[in-house]
Amino acid sequence: PYCARAMEVAASLCQTRAHAEILPEHWLLKLLELGEGDLTVLARRYEWDMDAIWQDLLAFLDTLPRSVRSRPQLSDSIQTLMQDAWLHASLAGEEHIRSIHLLMALVDKPKLAHCDGLWPLLTLGQGQLERLRPLLDAQSDERPEVQQEAELAQNHGGEVEFVGSQVGAGIKEGELTPALQN
C-alpha cells in the first residue's frame, strides 16, 4: 500500500512533467515525499542530507526529455526494480513491497537508477539493511500494523453509517414527521 501509493503519485508526477516513462527516480522522490517510510527512517538514522538528495532527484528529472503522450509507461529499469523488490519481500515472507525491499534491490543493481545524488542510499549493504529491520518495524509508517490501519481507513474512508432508520423513512408525502406534530 505505501509503495503502491507512492507509485500512483509518481505516475501523476511523470504525466505532469510530460515524461514518457516512470523511472526509479520518480518513485524514490515520491517515497521520500510521503513521510516516515523506511527510506526516511534510514535517512534520519544515517544523517543523510535529504535536501541534497531531493534537489539532485529534481535536477535529474529536469534533464529528462518531455513528450506529449497519453500515459507514461513503466520503464524497463522500474519493472526490474519492482520484480527484484518483490523477490526480496517474498523471501522475507512479506505480502507487500516496502521501500527497504526497493533499496535492497537497488543495492544489488545500482545501475537501475541513474541519478548520481542517490549514492548515500547505496552505501548500505544487504546485511546492514536486514539488521535495521527492527528499527524500521518500530518507527516506519510502512510497518504492517500502520499499513493495516491505513487500508481499513481507505476501505471505510469518509463513509458515515447511520444506525436506525433513515430520517423521514416511512412518512408519506404531505405528512408531518412525528417530531413536528405538536
C-alpha positions as CSV (number, residue, x, y, z in Angstrom):
1,P,0.0,0.0,0.0
2,Y,2.7,2.6,0.9
3,C,4.9,1.9,-2.1
4,A,1.8,1.5,-4.3
5,R,0.5,4.9,-3.2
6,A,4.0,6.4,-4.0
7,M,3.9,4.7,-7.4
8,E,0.5,6.2,-8.2
9,V,1.8,9.7,-7.2
10,A,5.0,9.1,-9.2
11,A,2.9,8.3,-12.3
12,S,1.0,11.6,-11.8
13,L,4.3,13.4,-11.5
14,C,5.5,11.8,-14.6
15,Q,2.4,12.7,-16.5
16,T,2.5,16.3,-15.2
17,R,6.1,16.7,-16.4
18,A,5.3,15.0,-19.7
19,H,7.9,12.3,-19.2
20,A,7.4,9.2,-21.4
21,E,8.5,6.7,-18.7
22,I,8.2,6.2,-15.0
23,L,11.7,5.8,-13.7
24,P,13.0,4.6,-10.3
25,E,13.9,8.3,-9.6
26,H,10.2,9.3,-9.9
27,W,9.2,6.6,-7.4
28,L,12.1,7.3,-5.0
29,L,11.2,11.0,-5.0
30,K,7.6,10.3,-4.1
31,L,8.6,7.7,-1.4
32,L,10.7,10.3,0.2
33,E,7.9,12.8,0.0
34,L,5.2,10.6,1.5
35,G,6.5,10.9,5.0
36,E,8.0,8.5,7.6
37,G,8.6,5.4,5.4
38,D,11.6,3.1,5.6
39,L,13.8,5.4,3.5
40,T,13.1,8.4,5.6
41,V,13.8,6.5,8.8
42,L,17.1,5.2,7.3
43,A,18.0,8.8,6.2
44,R,17.5,10.1,9.7
45,R,19.5,7.3,11.2
46,Y,22.5,7.8,8.9
47,E,22.1,11.6,8.8
48,W,21.8,11.7,5.0
49,D,21.4,15.2,3.6
50,M,17.8,14.7,2.5
51,D,17.6,18.2,0.9
52,A,20.6,17.4,-1.3
53,I,19.2,14.1,-2.3
54,W,15.8,15.8,-3.0
55,Q,17.4,18.5,-5.1
56,D,19.6,16.0,-7.0
57,L,16.5,14.0,-7.9
58,L,14.6,17.1,-9.1
59,A,17.6,18.2,-11.1
60,F,17.9,14.8,-12.7
61,L,14.2,14.7,-13.5
62,D,14.5,18.2,-15.1
63,T,17.0,16.8,-17.6
64,L,14.6,14.2,-18.9
65,P,13.1,14.7,-22.3
66,R,9.4,15.8,-22.5
67,S,7.0,14.2,-24.8
68,V,3.2,14.5,-25.1
69,R,1.9,11.0,-24.7
70,S,-1.3,9.8,-23.3
71,R,0.1,8.0,-20.3
72,P,3.7,7.4,-19.1
73,Q,4.8,3.8,-19.3
74,L,6.8,1.8,-16.7
75,S,10.5,1.9,-17.7
76,D,12.4,-1.4,-18.0
77,S,14.5,-0.3,-15.0
78,I,11.5,0.3,-12.8
79,Q,10.0,-3.1,-13.9
80,T,13.2,-4.8,-13.0
81,L,13.4,-2.9,-9.7
82,M,9.8,-3.9,-8.9
83,Q,10.5,-7.6,-9.7
84,D,13.7,-7.7,-7.6
85,A,12.0,-5.8,-4.7
86,W,9.1,-8.4,-4.8
87,L,11.7,-11.2,-4.6
88,H,13.3,-9.6,-1.5
89,A,9.8,-9.1,0.0
90,S,8.8,-12.7,-0.8
91,L,12.0,-14.1,0.7
92,A,11.3,-12.2,3.8
93,G,7.8,-13.7,3.9
94,E,6.0,-10.3,3.3
95,E,2.9,-9.7,1.3
96,H,3.7,-6.1,0.2
97,I,6.8,-4.4,-1.1
98,R,8.3,-1.9,1.3
99,S,10.8,0.7,0.3
100,I,13.5,-1.3,2.2
101,H,12.9,-4.0,-0.4
102,L,13.4,-1.4,-3.2
103,L,16.6,-0.3,-1.5
104,M,17.8,-3.9,-1.3
105,A,17.1,-4.3,-5.0
106,L,18.9,-1.1,-5.8
107,V,21.9,-2.1,-3.7
108,D,22.0,-5.3,-5.7
109,K,21.7,-3.5,-9.1
110,P,22.7,0.2,-8.6
111,K,22.6,0.8,-12.4
112,L,18.8,0.7,-12.2
113,A,18.9,4.3,-11.0
114,H,20.8,7.0,-13.0
115,C,20.7,9.9,-10.6
116,D,24.2,10.4,-9.1
117,G,22.8,12.0,-6.0
118,L,21.3,8.7,-4.8
119,W,24.8,7.4,-3.7
120,P,24.1,7.7,0.0
121,L,21.2,5.2,-0.3
122,L,23.6,2.7,-2.0
123,T,26.2,2.8,0.8
124,L,24.3,0.3,2.9
125,G,24.9,-3.4,2.5
126,Q,22.3,-6.2,2.5
127,G,23.4,-7.4,5.9
128,Q,23.2,-3.9,7.3
129,L,19.7,-3.4,5.9
130,E,18.5,-6.7,7.3
131,R,19.8,-5.8,10.8
132,L,17.9,-2.5,10.6
133,R,14.5,-4.2,10.2
134,P,13.7,-4.0,14.0
135,L,14.3,-0.2,13.8
136,L,12.1,0.1,10.7
137,D,9.4,-2.1,12.2
138,A,9.3,0.1,15.2
139,Q,9.4,3.6,13.5
140,S,8.4,3.3,9.9
141,D,4.9,4.1,8.5
142,E,5.5,1.1,6.3
143,R,5.3,-1.3,9.2
144,P,2.4,-3.8,8.9
145,E,0.1,-2.5,11.6
146,V,0.2,1.0,10.2
147,Q,-0.5,-0.2,6.7
148,Q,-3.4,-2.3,8.0
149,E,-4.9,0.8,9.7
150,A,-4.3,2.8,6.5
151,E,-6.0,0.1,4.5
152,L,-9.0,0.0,6.8
153,A,-9.3,3.8,6.7
154,Q,-9.2,3.7,3.0
155,N,-11.9,1.0,2.8
156,H,-14.1,2.9,5.2
157,G,-12.9,6.4,4.4
158,G,-15.4,9.1,4.7
159,E,-18.5,6.9,4.8
160,V,-20.9,7.6,7.6
161,E,-23.1,4.8,8.6
162,F,-26.3,5.6,10.3
163,V,-27.8,3.4,12.9
164,G,-31.6,3.0,12.8
165,S,-33.9,4.2,10.1
166,Q,-33.3,7.0,7.6
167,V,-34.7,10.3,8.6
168,G,-38.2,10.6,7.1
169,A,-38.4,6.9,6.2
170,G,-42.0,5.6,6.4
171,I,-43.6,9.1,6.2
172,K,-45.9,9.7,3.3
173,E,-45.6,12.8,1.3
174,G,-47.5,15.7,2.8
175,E,-47.5,14.2,6.4
176,L,-45.6,15.8,9.2
177,T,-42.9,13.9,11.0
178,P,-43.7,12.8,14.5
179,A,-41.2,15.3,15.8
180,L,-43.0,18.2,14.2
181,Q,-46.6,17.2,15.4
182,N,-47.3,19.2,18.5
